[in-house]
Amino acid sequence: MSNLTFSVTGESSSATKFIGHTRQFKVIIDEPETLGGTDDFPNPVEYILAGFAGCINVVGHVVAKELGFVINSLKIEVHGELNPERFLGHSYKERAGFKSIKLHLIPDTEASIETLTKWLQIVEERCPVKDNLQNNTPISIAVEKEYHVSKN
């Protein structure tokens, strides 16, 4: 299978709100009031955690099918801890990103704990979001000035 490309395009609608589009979906990002937002939508780091949980869900079900067991339901709890000091420009002692992320899975299944242990190992190895969170990914960021033509 060839590489897949995913993209989001959008525009800032305020200092804390971004409205993006991916495929046929609208993605809106905001900040809580404590960080200057309106608290109408999840913030960027909450989307990272949700993306991680969503990826684990998809890969978990794929791997369960491959291993021959059924997941009746799957509860996923994910928590991330970060220090906002760098993001806010107050201190540069710690990194801006998550200091740690903890994900807890509670599957309702007839599978044995041995099978679930094997399942978890495979899921962790194959989850693209976990891979991106845990490993360096080359990132290129550019800026381009928008020029406005005045009408005279």
N, C-alpha and C positions, 0 to 999 in steps of 0.2 A: 504494500500500500504506500502511496506517495504521501509526502508531508501534508498536513492540514494547516490552514492558516485561519486564525480567528482575529477579529478586530473590533474595536469600539471607536466610534467617532462621536464628537459632541462639542458642547460649548458651555462655558461658564455662564450661569444665569445670575450669580451673585458671588460675593467673596467666599462663601462656603458651599454653594450649591452648583453641581455639575449635572447636566442632562446629556446623557449619552445614548447612542443607538448601536445595537448589535443585532444583526440579522433583522427580524421583524419586531424586536423588543426595545422598549425604552428602559434605560437604567438611570435612576436618579440617585445621586449621592449628596448627602448633607452632613452637617456636624451637629452634635448635641448643643443645647443652649450654653452649656458650660464652656464650650470651645468656640462660641460666637455664631453658631448656626441656629436654625429654626427647629431642629429636632424632628423634622417631617419625614426623613428617610435615614437609612443606615449610613454610617460614615465609611470611608475607604477601608479602614482596617477591619471593620465588621464584615464588609464584602469579602475580604481575604479569608476570614474565618468561615464564612458561609460557603465560599467556593471550595475550601478544603473539605468541609463536611459533605458538600454535594458530590465532590469527586470521590471521596471515600465511599459514599453511598453507591454510586454507579459501579465503581470497581469492585466493591464488596459483593454486590449482586452478581456481577459477571463471574467472579471467581467462585462464588458459592455454586453457581450452575455448573461450572467446569469441574468442581470437586464432587458434584452429585448430591448436594443438599439444598433444602429450601429455607430461605429466611422469610418467616411469616411477617415480621416487622423488625425494624432496626432503629433504635434510639441512638442518636449521636449528640454528644455534648462536646463542645470545643470552647476553650478559654485561652485567651492570649493576654500576656502582661507586657506593657511597654511603659517607658518613662517619657512623658511628653515634653520634658525640658528642652531637648534638642529641636524638636518640631516647632516649639514656641520661641526658639532662639535665646533661651535663658541660660543654657549650659551645654557644653560639648563634651562632657565627661563620659556619657554613655551614648550608644548608637541610637538612631531614631526609630528603628524597627522593633519588632517584638523581641523581648528578652527571652521569652519562652512561650511555647504553645503546647497545650495539653488537650488531647482528644481521647474521649472515652466512648467505647462502643458497647451497646447492650442489645444483642440480637435475640429475638424470640425464634428459636430453632430447636429441632431434635438432634442436631449435630453434637457430637461429643466435644469435650474441652480439648482433646488432642487434635481433632479436626479443626476446631476454631483457632487453635494456636497456629496450625499450618496455614489456615485461611488468612489470618492476620498478617503473617510474614509475607505471603504472596501479595496481599492487598497493599501493604506498605511499599513493597518493591515496585509495584506497577502504577501507583497513583501519580499522575503528572503534576498535580498541585503540590503534593508532598515533596516531590523531586525539586520543583521550583523553589519551594520555601527552604529546603535544606541545602541546596547546592547553588553555586554561583551560576547565573545565566547572563550572557553578554547582553548589555542594554545600551542602546544608542539613543541619546536625547539631543534634539536640535531645536533651535528657535528661528523663526522667520518673522520679520517685521511686516505687518499689514500696512500697505500704503493706501491712503484715501485720495482720490482725485477730486479736486474741488471744481465745481462748475462755475465758470465765469461768463 
